[in-house]
Amino acid sequence: MPQLNPAPWFAILIFAWLVFLTVIPPKVLGHSFPNDPTSQSAHEPLMEPWNWPWY
């Protein structure tokens, strides 16, 4: 029964993983995203206490 011979299937498995690990990641990482987040400013916003009218 040839389907029980692991030699050709193991080679196909290794070749497929080599393709996945060498060809596909650069293609996926090469995409540019249109809404990249902008960096926050370094200063903290001024926090003022609220004036509650019912105090």
Secondary structure, DSSP 8 states (H G I E B T S, - for coil): -GGG-HHHHHHHHHHHHHHHHHTHHHHHHT---TT------SS---------TT-
